[in-house]
Amino acid sequence: MRLGVACLLLAGFMLFSAGCGKKHRKNTANGVFEATEIIVSSESNGKMLNFDIQEGQTYEAGTLLGCIDTFQTYLQIRQLESSINATLARRPNMPSQMRVLEDKLATLGKEERRVQNLLKADAASTKQLEDIQAEINITQSQLAAQKSALSIQDQSILEEVEAMRFQLQQLEHAMDNCKIKAPITGTIINKYIETNELAYAGKPLFKIADITNMFIKVYVTEDMLASIKLNQDVLVHLDSYSQDNDSKKKDKKSNGITFNGKVTWISPKAEFTPKMIQTKEDRTNLVYAVKVNFLNDGSAKIGMPGDVEFK
């Protein structure tokens, strides 16, 4: 009989010790689960088309989620393309416009050589040669002047076209901005607009969060800080609670879920404990913020409390 009582007492003590050991983990800190959240806003004005995303649905980065009406931008692009083609058609045809003077210069060159041969045979005068050479110089000056004028005209047209091409790139960029894409691989948290509603620049469209690569920010005291290092492996505990609907108070913890985490940031300066800490006494303590990243399997939710156990 006494042996049975002793066994019961020993078993009770072991259960109590196990419960206490779980409830009061050594080198632990509390925090709230967070994730990288992005609010995607409209960059264009127009009616929202084909915006059928669902809250809670996960999308890959770059996935086309919707489109804003681009008809007016499309017409502006076509109009500008026509203007570019019309402007390019005004470019001077330099070879054909200089060919007359080039042919004349070639003919004068032949005449100069003929007169030089006649002059050697005393069949032509020096004045004839000088007249031809003077006309050659005039024609060369005319050709150089015409080439310079045509080059300036051509360069001016090319610069005008270049300016229009910059405008075309702006319109094409605006057209691309009408396509609503997922900026990251994540889950839709909130949807702020529906199909056929009017979107305008700066209006939020949806919020997306990466709930796979999550993090928790905890606050540790100075005596714990010495044993915490960057890239240190830690354990992140997600404890489930049973809740009383009447009192709405947390009861004892049940078996929780544990993730393998890594310390990615340590605050270089101390601060007062945030107000989310329950007791006023703890809030007056100076602590250091520590950020721990971990890979979530879907169990952790944004805003849920959790513990970090430093090994």
Backbone hydrogen bonds, N-H to C=O, Kabsch-Sander energy under -0.5 kcal/mol:
donor,donor_aa,acceptor,acceptor_aa,energy
5,V,1,M,-2.1
6,A,2,R,-2.4
7,C,3,L,-2.1
8,L,4,G,-2.2
9,L,5,V,-2.7
10,L,6,A,-2.5
11,A,7,C,-2.6
12,G,8,L,-2.5
13,F,9,L,-2.4
14,M,10,L,-2.2
15,L,11,A,-2.3
16,F,12,G,-2.5
17,S,13,F,-2.5
18,A,14,M,-2.4
19,G,15,L,-2.6
20,C,16,F,-2.7
21,G,17,S,-2.5
22,K,18,A,-1.7
23,K,19,G,-2.3
24,H,20,C,-2.5
25,R,23,K,-0.6
28,T,25,R,-0.5
29,A,308,V,-1.6
31,G,306,G,-2.1
32,V,217,K,-0.7
33,F,304,M,-2.9
34,E,215,F,-3.4
36,T,210,D,-0.6
37,E,35,A,-0.7
38,I,208,I,-3.0
40,V,38,I,-0.7
40,V,206,F,-2.7
41,S,39,I,-0.5
42,S,203,K,-2.7
46,G,199,A,-2.6
48,M,197,E,-3.0
49,L,67,C,-3.8
52,D,50,N,-0.8
52,D,65,L,-0.6
56,G,188,I,-2.9
57,Q,54,Q,-1.8
59,Y,186,G,-2.7
62,G,182,A,-3.4
63,T,60,E,-1.9
65,L,63,T,-0.6
65,L,180,I,-3.5
66,G,180,I,-1.4
67,C,49,L,-2.6
68,I,178,C,-2.5
69,D,47,K,-2.7
74,Y,70,T,-2.5
75,L,71,F,-2.2
76,Q,72,Q,-2.0
77,I,73,T,-2.1
78,R,74,Y,-2.2
79,Q,75,L,-2.4
80,L,76,Q,-2.3
81,E,77,I,-2.3
82,S,78,R,-2.0
83,S,79,Q,-2.0
84,I,80,L,-2.1
85,N,81,E,-2.1
86,A,82,S,-2.3
87,T,83,S,-2.2
88,L,84,I,-2.3
89,A,85,N,-1.4
90,R,87,T,-1.3
91,R,88,L,-1.5
94,M,92,P,-1.4
97,Q,93,N,-2.2
98,M,94,M,-1.7
99,R,95,P,-0.8
100,V,96,S,-0.5
102,E,98,M,-2.3
103,D,99,R,-2.9
104,K,100,V,-2.2
105,L,101,L,-2.5
106,A,102,E,-2.1
107,T,103,D,-2.2
108,L,104,K,-2.5
109,G,105,L,-1.8
110,K,106,A,-1.7
111,E,107,T,-2.3
112,E,108,L,-2.5
113,R,109,G,-1.9
114,R,110,K,-2.1
115,V,111,E,-2.5
116,Q,112,E,-2.2
117,N,113,R,-1.8
118,L,114,R,-2.2
119,L,115,V,-2.7
120,K,116,Q,-1.5
121,A,117,N,-1.1
122,D,119,L,-1.2
123,A,118,L,-3.6
124,A,118,L,-0.6
129,L,125,S,-1.2
130,E,126,T,-2.3
131,D,127,K,-2.6
132,I,128,Q,-1.9
133,Q,129,L,-2.4
134,A,130,E,-2.3
135,E,131,D,-2.2
136,I,132,I,-2.2
137,N,133,Q,-2.1
138,I,134,A,-2.2
139,T,135,E,-2.5
140,Q,136,I,-2.4
141,S,137,N,-2.1
142,Q,138,I,-2.5
143,L,139,T,-2.5
144,A,140,Q,-2.4
145,A,141,S,-2.4
146,Q,142,Q,-2.6
147,K,143,L,-2.4
148,S,144,A,-2.3
149,A,145,A,-2.4
150,L,146,Q,-2.6
151,S,147,K,-2.1
152,I,148,S,-2.3
153,Q,149,A,-2.4
154,D,150,L,-2.6
155,Q,151,S,-2.7
156,S,152,I,-2.3
157,I,153,Q,-1.8
158,L,154,D,-2.3
159,E,155,Q,-2.3
160,E,156,S,-1.9
161,V,157,I,-2.4
162,E,158,L,-2.4
163,A,159,E,-2.1
164,M,160,E,-1.7
165,R,161,V,-2.1
166,F,162,E,-1.8
167,Q,163,A,-1.7
168,L,164,M,-2.1
169,Q,165,R,-2.3
170,Q,166,F,-2.0
171,L,167,Q,-2.2
172,E,168,L,-2.7
173,H,169,Q,-2.5
174,A,170,Q,-2.5
175,M,171,L,-2.4
176,D,172,E,-2.3
177,N,173,H,-2.2
178,C,174,A,-0.7
178,C,175,M,-0.7
179,K,176,D,-1.6
180,I,66,G,-2.4
180,I,178,C,-0.7
181,K,179,K,-0.7
182,A,63,T,-1.8
186,G,59,Y,-1.8
186,G,184,I,-0.8
187,T,209,A,-3.2
188,I,57,Q,-2.4
189,I,207,K,-3.1
190,N,207,K,-1.2
192,Y,205,L,-2.7
193,I,205,L,-0.8
196,N,48,M,-3.1
197,E,194,E,-1.8
199,A,46,G,-3.2
202,G,42,S,-3.5
203,K,200,Y,-2.4
205,L,40,V,-3.4
206,F,40,V,-1.4
207,K,190,N,-2.6
208,I,38,I,-2.6
209,A,187,T,-2.3
210,D,36,T,-1.9
211,I,209,A,-1.2
214,M,212,T,-1.1
214,M,294,F,-1.4
215,F,34,E,-2.5
216,I,292,V,-2.3
217,K,32,V,-0.9
218,V,216,I,-0.6
218,V,290,V,-2.7
219,Y,30,N,-0.8
220,V,288,Y,-2.6
224,M,221,T,-0.8
225,L,221,T,-1.4
226,A,222,E,-0.8
227,S,224,M,-1.4
228,I,225,L,-1.7
231,N,263,V,-3.4
232,Q,229,K,-1.4
234,V,261,G,-2.2
235,L,309,E,-2.4
236,V,259,F,-2.9
237,H,235,L,-0.6
237,H,307,D,-3.3
238,L,236,V,-0.5
238,L,257,I,-4.0
239,D,237,H,-0.7
242,S,252,K,-0.8
244,D,249,K,-1.1
245,N,243,Q,-0.6
248,K,244,D,-2.6
251,D,242,S,-1.8
254,S,240,S,-2.0
257,I,238,L,-3.3
259,F,236,V,-3.1
261,G,234,V,-2.7
261,G,259,F,-0.6
262,K,293,N,-2.2
263,V,232,Q,-2.2
264,T,291,K,-2.5
265,W,291,K,-1.3
267,S,289,A,-3.0
271,E,287,V,-2.5
273,T,285,N,-1.8
277,I,274,P,-1.7
283,R,279,T,-1.3
284,T,280,K,-0.8
284,T,281,E,-0.8
285,N,282,D,-1.4
287,V,271,E,-3.4
288,Y,220,V,-2.9
290,V,218,V,-3.1
291,K,265,W,-2.8
292,V,216,I,-2.5
293,N,262,K,-2.5
294,F,214,M,-2.6
295,L,260,N,-0.7
296,N,212,T,-3.7
296,N,294,F,-0.7
303,G,33,F,-2.8
304,M,301,K,-2.0
306,G,31,G,-2.3
307,D,237,H,-2.3
308,V,29,A,-2.7
309,E,235,L,-3.5
310,F,27,N,-2.6
310,F,308,V,-0.6
311,K,233,D,-0.7
